[in-house]
Amino acid sequence: MRKLFLALLLLLASVAAALWFRGQDGFLILRIGELAIQTSLFVAVGAVVAAWIALTLAVGLVRRLWRTPRGVRRAWRERRSQRALRRLNSGLLQLAEGRYKEAERTLAPAAQDSDLPLFHYLLAAIAAQREGDWVLRDRYLAEADQADSRARLAVGLLQAQLQVEAEQWEQALATLAWARERAPGNRRALALFARCLQAVRDHQRLGELLPELRRQRALPDAELNTLEQEQFEGRLRSFGPEVGADEITQVWDELPRARQRDPALRAAYARALMRADCHATAEQLLRGWLRESWDERLVAAYGELAVDPPERAFEQIEGWLNQHPEDPALLFAAARQAARCELWGRARSYLEAAASRTGHAEVHRMLAELYERLGETERARRAYRRAIGLDPGRNSLPPIELPADLSQA
């Protein structure tokens, strides 16, 4: 509408100018040196207007030609960006479908043409990890770090996550130390750090981290409770013969009251005292705890005691057998204490009774050793075979697959 109005206005102006020039009989002389040009006023004005229009068109054409390369480059960049976006979408689908090599080859080359290179490199790193190529994974993560410096923490946390998945514990700990220094309260970094400490069995540092894990709510309460349980138990189990009873007791006293009632922790504490050669103290504690609440883990620990004289523990177990005659853990404990007293006949009867009631490989292995000691070779062989069948991981030799003709011989 605006263009139509301007066209009408220009037409009216042209008509008005033509009518005005019609009544004018003047002329215009232009002299340049010896050259003289004479024309009517109408033609002269028309020539000026035509020259102005031509000049305007020429300037516009030059400007358009000047801008053309930049426009072509911009259009080319937009085309490459759209293609990179399509490859990002395809690579993400391939990654979700488990086609990791294809995903890596789709994502990484398109990163330089994309408006989102960070996502290309991060997804390519995940694909490389799934392929087991850790060197390529780290290279893509370095590219992602350079692509966007603002995402440095996110890249570091993803790197730590991938290192944890690959069980590269030392590298993950180093990465997480950097991440925690950069963002001390980051819950993801705390959770991954706790998992690494748990994996490397650094119970001391894990115990120091637990209060911060609870304060930041880095893990669900149920998982935190399990982690705390494992940390306490692992710390007690880590004490060797060189650790004194006072230090062990000090650690035990630091445990919350609720934890001190846990049978697994009580058994671990008793065994730590045994390793410190405090069997009498451990026996007294175990006896009191079993009187308070019967638990097979405490019974198993009682069977490992080496009190002096050994008959005292054996008599205590036989007294409990009157109340729990079918308890396999108690029967096994009775067999162990009978063996300490060198009562081989009673040890045998208790072991055979325990073996008939439980599938624990340790019971069958001890029974095999007793048969061997008594010279019953065939019984010992069968008991050893049962023990190995129940716990193949304890076999010192790897599984051997015999050729078909040899196995049928």
C-alpha positions as CSV (number, residue, x, y, z in Angstrom):
1,M,0.0,0.0,0.0
2,R,2.9,2.3,0.9
3,K,4.6,1.6,-2.4
4,L,1.4,2.3,-4.4
5,F,1.0,5.6,-2.6
6,L,4.6,6.6,-3.4
7,A,4.1,5.6,-7.1
8,L,0.9,7.8,-7.4
9,L,2.7,10.7,-5.7
10,L,5.7,10.3,-8.1
11,L,3.2,10.2,-11.1
12,L,1.5,13.4,-9.9
13,A,4.8,15.2,-9.4
14,S,5.9,14.1,-13.0
15,V,2.6,15.4,-14.5
16,A,2.9,18.7,-12.6
17,A,6.5,19.1,-13.6
18,A,5.6,18.4,-17.3
19,L,2.9,21.0,-17.2
20,W,5.2,23.6,-15.6
21,F,8.0,23.0,-18.1
22,R,5.5,23.2,-21.0
23,G,5.0,26.9,-20.2
24,Q,8.7,27.6,-20.0
25,D,10.5,28.6,-23.2
26,G,14.0,29.0,-21.6
27,F,17.1,27.0,-22.5
28,L,20.4,25.9,-20.9
29,I,23.9,26.4,-22.3
30,L,26.7,24.3,-20.9
31,R,30.2,25.4,-22.1
32,I,33.3,23.3,-21.4
33,G,36.3,24.8,-23.1
34,E,35.5,25.2,-26.8
35,L,32.7,22.7,-26.4
36,A,29.2,24.2,-26.0
37,I,26.0,22.2,-25.3
38,Q,22.6,23.9,-25.7
39,T,19.4,22.3,-24.6
40,S,16.0,23.1,-23.3
41,L,15.4,23.5,-19.5
42,F,13.1,20.4,-19.5
43,V,15.8,18.1,-21.1
44,A,18.5,19.5,-18.8
45,V,16.4,18.8,-15.7
46,G,15.5,15.3,-17.0
47,A,19.2,14.6,-17.7
48,V,20.1,15.5,-14.1
49,V,17.4,13.4,-12.7
50,A,18.4,10.5,-14.9
51,A,22.0,10.9,-13.9
52,W,21.0,10.9,-10.2
53,I,19.0,7.7,-10.7
54,A,21.8,6.0,-12.6
55,L,24.3,7.0,-9.9
56,T,22.0,5.7,-7.2
57,L,21.6,2.4,-9.0
58,A,25.4,2.1,-9.6
59,V,26.1,2.7,-5.9
60,G,23.5,0.1,-4.9
61,L,25.0,-2.4,-7.4
62,V,28.5,-1.9,-6.1
63,R,27.3,-2.2,-2.5
64,R,25.4,-5.4,-3.3
65,L,28.5,-6.9,-5.1
66,W,30.6,-5.9,-2.1
67,R,28.3,-7.7,0.3
68,T,27.8,-10.8,-1.8
69,P,30.8,-12.8,-0.5
70,R,29.9,-12.2,3.1
71,G,26.3,-13.3,2.4
72,V,27.5,-16.4,0.6
73,R,29.8,-17.2,3.5
74,R,27.0,-16.6,6.0
75,A,24.7,-18.9,4.0
76,W,27.4,-21.5,3.8
77,R,28.0,-21.3,7.6
78,E,24.2,-21.7,8.3
79,R,24.1,-24.7,6.0
80,R,27.0,-26.3,7.7
81,S,25.5,-25.5,11.1
82,Q,22.2,-27.1,10.2
83,R,24.1,-30.2,8.9
84,A,26.0,-30.4,12.2
85,L,22.8,-30.1,14.2
86,R,21.3,-33.0,12.2
87,R,24.5,-35.1,12.9
88,L,24.2,-34.2,16.6
89,N,20.7,-35.6,16.6
90,S,21.8,-38.7,14.7
91,G,24.7,-39.3,17.0
92,L,22.6,-39.0,20.1
93,L,20.2,-41.6,18.7
94,Q,23.1,-43.9,17.8
95,L,24.5,-43.5,21.3
96,A,21.1,-44.4,22.9
97,E,20.8,-47.4,20.6
98,G,24.3,-48.7,21.7
99,R,26.0,-48.1,18.3
100,Y,28.9,-46.4,20.1
101,K,31.5,-46.5,17.3
102,E,29.0,-45.0,14.8
103,A,28.0,-42.4,17.3
104,E,31.6,-41.3,17.9
105,R,32.3,-41.0,14.2
106,T,29.1,-39.1,13.7
107,L,29.5,-36.6,16.6
108,A,33.2,-35.7,16.7
109,P,33.8,-34.6,13.1
110,A,30.8,-32.3,13.1
111,A,31.8,-30.4,16.3
112,Q,33.8,-27.7,14.5
113,D,30.8,-26.7,12.3
114,S,28.3,-26.8,15.1
115,D,26.9,-24.0,17.3
116,L,27.0,-26.5,20.1
117,P,30.5,-28.1,19.9
118,L,30.5,-28.8,23.7
119,F,27.6,-31.3,23.3
120,H,29.3,-33.0,20.4
121,Y,32.6,-33.6,22.3
122,L,30.8,-34.7,25.5
123,L,28.7,-37.2,23.7
124,A,31.6,-38.4,21.7
125,A,33.6,-38.9,24.9
126,I,30.8,-41.1,26.3
127,A,30.7,-43.1,23.1
128,A,34.5,-43.6,23.3
129,Q,34.2,-44.7,26.9
130,R,31.6,-47.3,26.0
131,E,34.0,-48.6,23.3
132,G,36.7,-48.9,25.9
133,D,39.0,-46.3,24.3
134,W,40.0,-44.2,27.3
135,V,42.7,-42.2,25.4
136,L,40.2,-41.0,22.8
137,R,37.7,-40.3,25.6
138,D,40.2,-38.0,27.3
139,R,41.0,-36.3,24.1
140,Y,37.3,-35.5,23.4
141,L,37.0,-34.2,27.0
142,A,40.0,-31.9,26.5
143,E,38.3,-30.6,23.3
144,A,35.1,-30.0,25.2
145,D,37.0,-28.1,27.9
146,Q,38.5,-25.8,25.2
147,A,35.1,-25.4,23.4
148,D,33.5,-23.7,26.4
149,S,35.5,-22.5,29.4
150,R,32.3,-21.9,31.4
151,A,31.6,-25.6,31.3
152,R,34.9,-26.6,32.9
153,L,33.4,-27.9,36.1
154,A,30.7,-29.9,34.2
155,V,33.4,-31.4,32.0
156,G,35.5,-32.3,35.0
157,L,32.6,-34.0,36.7
158,L,31.7,-36.0,33.6
159,Q,35.3,-37.1,33.3
160,A,35.3,-38.2,36.9
161,Q,32.0,-40.1,36.3
162,L,33.5,-41.9,33.3
163,Q,36.7,-42.7,35.2
164,V,34.7,-44.2,38.1
165,E,32.7,-46.3,35.6
166,A,36.1,-47.5,34.1
167,E,37.4,-48.2,37.7
168,Q,40.2,-45.8,37.2
169,W,40.1,-44.9,40.9
170,E,43.4,-42.9,41.2
171,Q,42.6,-40.8,38.2
172,A,39.1,-40.2,39.4
173,L,40.3,-39.2,42.8
174,A,42.7,-36.6,41.2
175,T,39.9,-35.2,39.0
176,L,37.5,-35.0,41.9
177,A,40.1,-33.3,44.1
178,W,40.3,-30.5,41.5
179,A,36.4,-30.4,41.2
180,R,36.0,-30.1,45.0
181,E,38.6,-27.3,45.1
182,R,36.6,-25.5,42.5
183,A,33.2,-26.2,43.9
184,P,33.5,-27.4,47.5
185,G,29.8,-28.0,48.1
186,N,29.0,-29.7,44.8
187,R,26.9,-32.8,45.7
188,R,27.8,-34.7,42.6
189,A,31.5,-34.3,43.3
190,L,31.0,-35.4,46.9
191,A,29.0,-38.5,45.9
192,L,31.6,-39.6,43.4
193,F,34.4,-38.9,45.8
194,A,32.7,-41.2,48.4
195,R,32.3,-43.9,45.8
196,C,36.0,-43.8,45.0
197,L,37.1,-43.9,48.7
198,Q,34.8,-46.8,49.2
199,A,36.3,-48.6,46.2
200,V,39.9,-48.1,47.3
201,R,39.0,-49.0,50.9
202,D,40.2,-45.7,52.3
203,H,37.9,-46.0,55.4
204,Q,39.7,-43.2,57.3
205,R,39.0,-40.5,54.7
206,L,35.5,-41.9,54.0
207,G,34.7,-41.5,57.7
208,E,35.9,-37.9,57.6
209,L,33.7,-37.3,54.5
210,L,30.5,-38.7,55.9
211,P,29.5,-35.6,57.9
212,E,29.8,-33.4,54.8
213,L,27.8,-36.0,52.8
214,R,25.0,-35.8,55.3
215,R,25.2,-32.0,55.5
216,Q,25.0,-31.5,51.7
217,R,22.5,-34.4,51.3
218,A,24.8,-35.7,48.5
219,L,23.3,-39.2,48.8
220,P,19.9,-40.6,49.9
221,D,19.6,-41.4,53.6
222,A,19.4,-45.2,53.0
223,E,22.6,-45.1,50.9
224,L,24.3,-43.0,53.4
225,N,23.5,-45.4,56.2
226,T,24.8,-48.3,54.2
227,L,28.0,-46.4,53.4
228,E,28.4,-45.5,57.1
229,Q,28.0,-49.2,58.0
230,E,30.5,-50.3,55.5
231,Q,33.0,-47.6,56.6
232,F,32.8,-48.6,60.2
233,E,33.0,-52.3,59.4
234,G,35.9,-51.8,57.0
235,R,37.9,-49.7,59.4
236,L,37.6,-52.4,62.1
237,R,38.6,-55.1,59.6
238,S,41.6,-53.1,58.5
239,F,43.2,-53.3,61.9
240,G,46.2,-55.7,61.9
241,P,48.1,-57.4,64.7
242,E,50.3,-54.2,65.0
243,V,47.3,-52.2,66.3
244,G,46.8,-52.2,70.0
245,A,43.6,-53.0,71.8
246,D,43.4,-49.5,73.2
247,E,43.3,-48.0,69.7
248,I,40.7,-50.5,68.6
249,T,38.5,-49.8,71.6
250,Q,38.8,-46.0,71.0
251,V,37.5,-46.4,67.5
252,W,34.7,-48.6,68.8
253,D,33.7,-46.0,71.4
254,E,33.5,-43.4,68.7
255,L,30.7,-45.3,67.0
256,P,27.1,-44.2,67.6
257,R,25.2,-46.3,70.1
258,A,22.9,-47.6,67.4
259,R,25.8,-48.8,65.4
260,Q,27.3,-50.6,68.4
261,R,24.3,-52.8,68.5
262,D,24.8,-54.0,64.9
263,P,25.8,-57.7,64.9
264,A,28.2,-57.3,61.9
265,L,30.0,-54.5,63.6
266,R,30.2,-56.4,66.8
267,A,31.7,-59.4,65.0
268,A,34.2,-57.1,63.3
269,Y,35.2,-55.5,66.6
270,A,35.6,-58.9,68.2
271,R,37.8,-60.1,65.4
272,A,39.9,-57.0,65.6
273,L,40.5,-57.7,69.3
274,M,41.5,-61.3,68.4
275,R,44.1,-60.0,65.9
276,A,45.4,-57.9,68.7
277,D,45.7,-61.1,70.8
278,C,42.9,-60.0,73.2
279,H,40.9,-63.2,72.9
280,A,39.7,-63.2,76.5
281,T,38.2,-59.7,76.1
282,A,36.6,-60.7,72.8
283,E,35.2,-63.9,74.3
284,Q,33.6,-62.0,77.2
285,L,32.0,-59.5,74.8
286,L,30.7,-62.1,72.4
287,R,29.3,-64.2,75.2
288,G,27.4,-61.1,76.5
289,W,26.1,-60.1,73.1
290,L,24.9,-63.6,72.3
291,R,23.1,-63.7,75.6
292,E,21.5,-60.4,74.6
293,S,20.6,-61.3,71.0
294,W,21.4,-64.6,69.2
295,D,23.0,-64.0,65.8
296,E,25.0,-66.4,63.6
297,R,27.6,-63.8,62.8
298,L,28.5,-63.5,66.4
299,V,28.4,-67.3,66.7
300,A,30.9,-67.6,63.8
301,A,33.2,-65.1,65.5
302,Y,33.0,-67.1,68.7
303,G,34.1,-70.2,66.9
304,E,37.3,-68.4,65.8
305,L,38.4,-67.6,69.4
306,A,41.7,-68.9,70.7
307,V,41.2,-68.6,74.4
308,D,43.4,-70.3,77.0
309,P,42.4,-72.9,77.9
310,P,40.4,-73.8,74.7
311,E,38.1,-76.1,76.7
312,R,36.4,-73.1,78.2
313,A,35.1,-71.8,74.8
314,F,34.2,-75.4,73.8
315,E,32.2,-76.0,76.9
316,Q,30.3,-72.8,76.4
317,I,29.4,-73.7,72.9
318,E,28.2,-77.2,73.9
319,G,26.0,-75.5,76.5
320,W,24.5,-73.4,73.7
321,L,24.0,-76.5,71.6
322,N,21.4,-77.7,74.1
323,Q,19.3,-74.7,73.2
324,H,20.2,-74.5,69.4
325,P,21.0,-78.1,68.3
326,E,20.2,-77.5,64.6
327,D,22.1,-74.2,64.2
328,P,24.7,-74.8,61.4
329,A,26.8,-71.8,62.5
330,L,27.0,-73.1,66.1
331,L,27.8,-76.6,64.9
332,F,30.7,-75.3,62.8
333,A,31.9,-73.2,65.8
334,A,31.8,-76.3,68.0
335,A,33.8,-78.2,65.4
336,R,36.5,-75.5,65.3
337,Q,36.8,-75.4,69.1
338,A,36.8,-79.2,69.3
339,A,39.7,-79.2,66.9
340,R,41.5,-76.7,69.1
341,C,41.0,-79.1,72.0
342,E,42.3,-81.9,69.6
343,L,39.0,-83.8,70.1
344,W,39.0,-85.1,66.5
345,G,36.1,-87.4,66.8
346,R,33.8,-84.7,68.2
347,A,35.1,-82.2,65.7
348,R,34.3,-84.7,62.9
349,S,30.7,-85.3,64.1
350,Y,30.1,-81.6,64.4
351,L,31.6,-80.8,61.0
352,E,29.5,-83.6,59.3
353,A,26.4,-82.2,61.0
354,A,27.2,-78.7,59.9
355,A,28.0,-79.8,56.4
356,S,24.6,-81.5,56.1
357,R,22.8,-78.3,57.1
358,T,24.7,-75.6,55.2
359,G,26.2,-74.9,51.8
360,H,29.2,-72.9,53.1
361,A,32.4,-73.9,51.3
362,E,34.4,-73.2,54.4
363,V,32.6,-76.0,56.3
364,H,33.3,-78.6,53.6
365,R,36.9,-77.4,53.2
366,M,37.6,-77.9,56.9
367,L,35.8,-81.3,56.8
368,A,38.1,-82.3,53.9
369,E,41.2,-81.2,55.9
370,L,40.0,-83.3,58.9
371,Y,39.4,-86.4,56.7
372,E,42.8,-85.9,55.2
373,R,44.3,-85.7,58.7
374,L,42.5,-88.9,59.7
375,G,43.8,-90.7,56.6
376,E,40.4,-91.0,54.9
377,T,41.7,-90.0,51.5
378,E,38.5,-90.7,49.4
379,R,36.3,-88.8,51.8
380,A,38.7,-85.9,51.8
381,R,38.7,-85.8,48.0
382,R,34.9,-85.8,47.8
383,A,34.7,-83.0,50.5
384,Y,37.3,-80.9,48.6
385,R,35.3,-81.3,45.4
386,R,32.1,-80.1,47.2
387,A,34.0,-77.1,48.6
388,I,35.4,-76.2,45.2
389,G,31.9,-76.5,43.7
390,L,30.4,-74.3,46.3
391,D,33.1,-71.6,46.0
392,P,34.9,-71.9,42.6
393,G,36.6,-68.6,43.2
394,R,38.8,-70.1,45.9
395,N,40.2,-72.6,43.5
396,S,43.8,-71.7,42.7
397,L,43.6,-72.9,39.1
398,P,41.5,-71.3,36.4
399,P,38.7,-73.4,34.9
400,I,40.1,-75.8,32.3
401,E,38.0,-76.8,29.2
402,L,39.0,-80.3,28.1
403,P,38.8,-81.3,24.4
404,A,35.7,-83.3,23.5
405,D,37.6,-86.5,22.7
406,L,39.5,-86.3,26.0
407,S,36.5,-85.5,28.2
408,Q,34.7,-88.5,26.7
409,A,37.6,-90.9,27.2
